[in-house]
Amino acid sequence: MIKSLIKTDAEYESILARIEMIMDALPNTPEGDELQLLSVLVEKYENENYPLPDADPIDVIQYFIEQRGLKAKDLVGIIGDKAIVSKVMSRERKLNLRMVRNLHQKAKIPYSLLIKEY
């Protein structure tokens, strides 16, 4: 089995910073291709170094806030106002890209746990 090409947390953080810089890159462009490749590397690194059982993104958020002694109301300002937080946490509203970015940047939740493939 091939290990991730990301070898250290410092490299991981550096790549995450680059992903943030090119997050809005268009597909089929050099930056779009770079974003796709870096995303695969980050996902592999996170799976190897931060394994969690399969859970939907809301379960993941709930786990992370509980582990930090927080409540859903502490997500106000990270994913939206009180009403939006309530709708997201009750699964009435899906996470959008801005919310995922903020959860990663401000709550340090890995992207791969917040983005669910359908």
C-alpha angles and dihedrals in degrees: 000000000000114000121222116280087228104087106175140034088243091058089046092052091047092052091047088054090052091048089054090053094052100030092119095049115138120244117260094027126109091255091044090053090047090051091051093049094046091048090056091049092048092048091052092048092048092048091051097042105029105033116176129170116265109279136154117260093257091054088050093051091047091050093050095048092046091050089054095046092248134134132221089260088066088068091068105116092022100067100006144288125327094274094050092047089052093050094047094047091048089049093242090120130036125230115261128207094266091053092048091050092049093047090052096044100038103027096031094230111156115251092231090063094050099047114071121192117222 
